[in-house]
Amino acid sequence: MTRAVLVSSSTAPAVTEIDVPDPGEGEALVDVAFSSVNYKDGLALAGDPGVARLDPLVPGIDVVGTVSALGPGVHDVRIGDRVVLNGAGAGETRHGGWAAHAVVPSASLVVLPEAIPEDFAAAIGTAGFTAALSVLALARFVEPSDGPVLVTGSSGGVGSVAIPLLAARGYRVTASTGRPANADALRMLGATDVVDRATLSERGKPMQKATWAGAVDSVGGATLANLLASTKWGGAVTACGLAQDVALPTTVLPFILRGVSLLGINSVDAPASLRRRAWALLAEELDPALLARVTRTVGLAEAIEIGPEVVAGRVHGRTIVDLSY
């Protein structure tokens, strides 16, 4: 038995005790030290069928801890390794990291670089991992000398990591936020300028003034359409979220007339080699002190309360779940 948060269609989310199976073919048992509270975790707590596809379900798309057992098969990790898992079905199609023990696919585990403590890995989480994937993708098309880059949803988890990663590489970063009170914190992370998200959130013209060399977007909808319409020739926009809308009200004009590239970011199914590249980037280029300023730590019971706040966009930065609480 292990202590966990359990979400069920018949009862409210609660901290309880659950059975832990032995790891099967290609699986690993992880003694979980930390997880985090993400947008998807908030949706899982609400029973959103697009996320919670197992009933009952332990939320937690992030798992950080130590491998304690391995099932049959070939593994790239060993017992005793400090590991991190982001996505790969955790907290969606299988039990996730809001439990003291988790059985996960070993092929999706990344051995933590020595420079990254476990609590810092949880603060990075899927959001920071997604930000690293976005920066790696954007860097294939956009150089710092090409002009300013925009980060939307900058007060959220992806933005809180994308901004310092881009700034550390020499990009001039503009942060878009709906919370003006966070402007100083965003500049502390590395943003040069801060704009109100309202300037981007309404449907605009299919072609607009060429302003951005590139962008990291976690919002979707009209915001993403406006970014594409205002990106310079040869620029690129990464897309990893749909907080505003899943629909994309745009035309082919930015792609044809300016050669703009739209780069999809999938953190759930990223292959092992790309996962390792992203975590190497985070180990080398993300200042732990910066992220620590916008990170708080909670236990399982408080995580249940914070989930809806994350979905509502009322949480700034990152929230760690400490499984020892």
BELSUL-V892777 format. One record per residue. N is the residue number from 1. PHI is phi in degrees with one decimal (NA if undefined). Layout:
# BELSUL-V892777
N:PHI, N:PHI
This chain:
# BELSUL-V892777
1:NA, 2:-144.3, 3:-79.5, 4:-159.0, 5:-91.3, 6:-120.7, 7:-107.6, 8:-135.6, 9:-69.1, 10:-104.3, 11:-138.4, 12:-71.4, 13:-55.8, 14:-154.3, 15:-83.2, 16:-149.3, 17:-109.6, 18:-130.0, 19:-76.4, 20:-116.4, 21:-74.7, 22:-71.0, 23:-64.5, 24:-95.0, 25:-55.7, 26:72.7, 27:-112.0, 28:-131.0, 29:-96.1, 30:-113.8, 31:-78.8, 32:-81.4, 33:-96.6, 34:-144.0, 35:-134.7, 36:-153.5, 37:-106.9, 38:-116.8, 39:-55.4, 40:-63.2, 41:-65.5, 42:-62.3, 43:-65.9, 44:-63.5, 45:-60.3, 46:-83.5, 47:76.8, 48:-57.3, 49:-67.7, 50:-73.4, 51:-113.4, 52:-79.8, 53:-104.3, 54:-135.1, 55:-134.7, 56:-77.1, 57:-139.4, 58:-93.4, 59:-68.5, 60:113.0, 61:-78.9, 62:-113.7, 63:-132.3, 64:-130.1, 65:177.1, 66:-126.0, 67:-67.9, 68:-114.4, 69:-160.7, 70:-128.7, 71:-80.8, 72:-62.6, 73:113.2, 74:-94.3, 75:-129.2, 76:-95.5, 77:-122.4, 78:-125.7, 79:-60.3, 80:99.6, 81:-68.2, 82:-81.7, 83:-134.4, 84:-134.6, 85:-129.9, 86:-124.3, 87:74.1, 88:56.0, 89:91.5, 90:-61.8, 91:74.0, 92:-132.1, 93:-99.3, 94:-149.3, 95:-59.3, 96:-109.4, 97:-87.4, 98:-85.4, 99:-152.4, 100:-69.3, 101:-139.6, 102:-140.5, 103:-98.0, 104:-135.8, 105:-69.7, 106:-66.8, 107:-66.0, 108:-96.1, 109:-80.0, 110:-117.3, 111:-69.8, 112:-64.6, 113:-57.4, 114:-56.8, 115:-73.6, 116:-109.0, 117:-66.4, 118:-64.9, 119:-69.0, 120:-67.6, 121:-61.3, 122:-70.5, 123:-63.7, 124:-64.7, 125:56.2, 126:-60.7, 127:-61.9, 128:-69.4, 129:-60.3, 130:-64.5, 131:-61.0, 132:-64.6, 133:-60.7, 134:-65.9, 135:-66.2, 136:-60.7, 137:-69.0, 138:-63.8, 139:-64.5, 140:-71.0, 141:-119.3, 142:-125.4, 143:-96.5, 144:-56.2, 145:-75.5, 146:-74.9, 147:134.1, 148:-70.1, 149:-118.0, 150:-109.7, 151:-118.6, 152:-90.5, 153:54.6, 154:-70.6, 155:-83.9, 156:-88.0, 157:-64.3, 158:-64.1, 159:-63.1, 160:-64.5, 161:-102.8, 162:-61.2, 163:-60.1, 164:-65.9, 165:-64.4, 166:-67.1, 167:-61.9, 168:-64.3, 169:-89.3, 170:96.4, 171:-75.5, 172:-90.2, 173:-104.8, 174:-106.9, 175:-102.5, 176:-104.0, 177:-148.0, 178:-96.1, 179:-121.9, 180:-56.6, 181:-64.3, 182:-89.8, 183:-57.6, 184:-63.7, 185:-64.8, 186:-68.5, 187:-67.5, 188:-60.8, 189:-72.3, 190:131.9, 191:-70.1, 192:-84.0, 193:-133.2, 194:-131.0, 195:-123.6, 196:-76.1, 197:-62.5, 198:-62.2, 199:-71.1, 200:-118.5, 201:-87.4, 202:-94.6, 203:-60.6, 204:-118.8, 205:-68.8, 206:-65.7, 207:-130.6, 208:-129.1, 209:-54.4, 210:-71.1, 211:-116.8, 212:-106.2, 213:-72.9, 214:-173.0, 215:-158.0, 216:-115.0, 217:-115.9, 218:-121.8, 219:-109.9, 220:78.0, 221:58.5, 222:-63.5, 223:-61.2, 224:-64.1, 225:-60.4, 226:-66.8, 227:-63.2, 228:-60.2, 229:-71.4, 230:-114.8, 231:-89.0, 232:-68.2, 233:-57.8, 234:78.0, 235:-79.2, 236:-147.9, 237:-129.5, 238:-92.9, 239:-127.0, 240:-134.7, 241:-150.1, 242:-144.8, 243:-60.6, 244:-86.7, 245:-169.9, 246:-81.7, 247:-75.8, 248:-123.7, 249:-82.3, 250:-134.4, 251:-125.3, 252:-81.3, 253:-58.2, 254:-60.5, 255:-74.5, 256:-82.8, 257:-83.6, 258:-122.2, 259:63.1, 260:-73.2, 261:-109.8, 262:-104.7, 263:-111.4, 264:-76.9, 265:-116.1, 266:-118.0, 267:-83.2, 268:-69.7, 269:-107.2, 270:-57.4, 271:-68.7, 272:-57.9, 273:-63.0, 274:-71.6, 275:-59.7, 276:-66.3, 277:-61.8, 278:-64.3, 279:-72.5, 280:-65.5, 281:-61.0, 282:-63.5, 283:-66.8, 284:-87.6, 285:-122.8, 286:-100.5, 287:-77.3, 288:-58.3, 289:-64.2, 290:-65.9, 291:-69.0, 292:-59.8, 293:-70.1, 294:-120.1, 295:-126.7, 296:-129.1, 297:-119.9, 298:-133.9, 299:-95.9, 300:-61.2, 301:-63.1, 302:-70.4, 303:-59.8, 304:-60.5, 305:-73.9, 306:-79.2, 307:-48.6, 308:-62.8, 309:-66.9, 310:-65.0, 311:-62.1, 312:-78.2, 313:76.9, 314:-103.0, 315:-112.8, 316:-97.2, 317:79.6, 318:-121.9, 319:-124.9, 320:-89.8, 321:-106.8, 322:-93.7, 323:-74.2, 324:-86.2, 325:-74.7
